[in-house]
Amino acid sequence: MELYGGVIYPAVLVACAILALAGVGTMVQVRAHRVLEKAVTGFWIVTAIQVLSVLIVLIRGNDAGLVLTLGYLLAAVLLLPLLGIGRLGEPDAAALDPDPNRPVLQPDQIARVDGGAAVIVAIAAAVLAWRVFVILGS
Amino acid sequence: MPPIGRLLLIVAYGVLGLAAAGRSVVQISTRLSEAPVPYLVSGASAALYVLIAVALWRGWRSVALWGTGVELVGVLTVGTLGYVRPSWWPDETVWTGYGSAYGWVPLALPIVALVVLLRATRPDAVAD
């Protein structure tokens, strides 16, 4: 538990902050999209480490509610695919969909959508990490 | 509808739908008898968020418009009743305090969505 509270949880919050900053940067300056892509990759890794560490804490024995904790972990994982939602607007992806209402985005629009999504996901992930931290009883 | 705004609204409604669904599933499955009205309102709000996200993705503009309108009325009604008739609400819902537990996002989001949707339906709006 000390490892989670002292290392993993702060690392998740730092990763959320980096993701949010990279998202804002991308919305302001599209060239920052490359930085955001690296931040997203790092965020997937940090989230995986977070999930594993919380599972280890639960397996070792903790008074935290199992359903609630696993629910928050599941939510943290389910947020991740939203980080790549801009790709759904790529012309190649849209061409495969018969839906005429499917949005088709230019590269700069894809970058801005990814940036905005990163900010939203970063805030939500930080709240989830905080809730797990509270539930685990630190 | 502007594609960037549309996709970001889908993300926002997806995240809020996830949060509300998780909360209401736990509340309804474990403590429904303690506070049926608040927990069912939370469940209804979760279903509404998911419906709006799907409607925005599929391009069902009228469904999205009606959904966000209902959502805004719901937030304002539940938020106001929480102060006027607190005895009716033994526990909090997603919309209690105008969504204060969620950073007032439940109040701000339908307003933003309605602005985006209504601007897109104006005759002089630029097509997607």
Interface residues (C-beta under 8 A of the other chain):
Chain A: V67 L68 G71 Y72 L74 A75 L78 L79 L82 I85 G86 L88 G89 D99 P100 N101 R102 P103 V104 L105 Q109 R112 V113 G116 A117 I120 V121 A124
Chain B: P3 I4 R6 L7 L8 I10 V11 A12 G14 V15 L18 A19 G22 V25 V26 R58 G59 D128
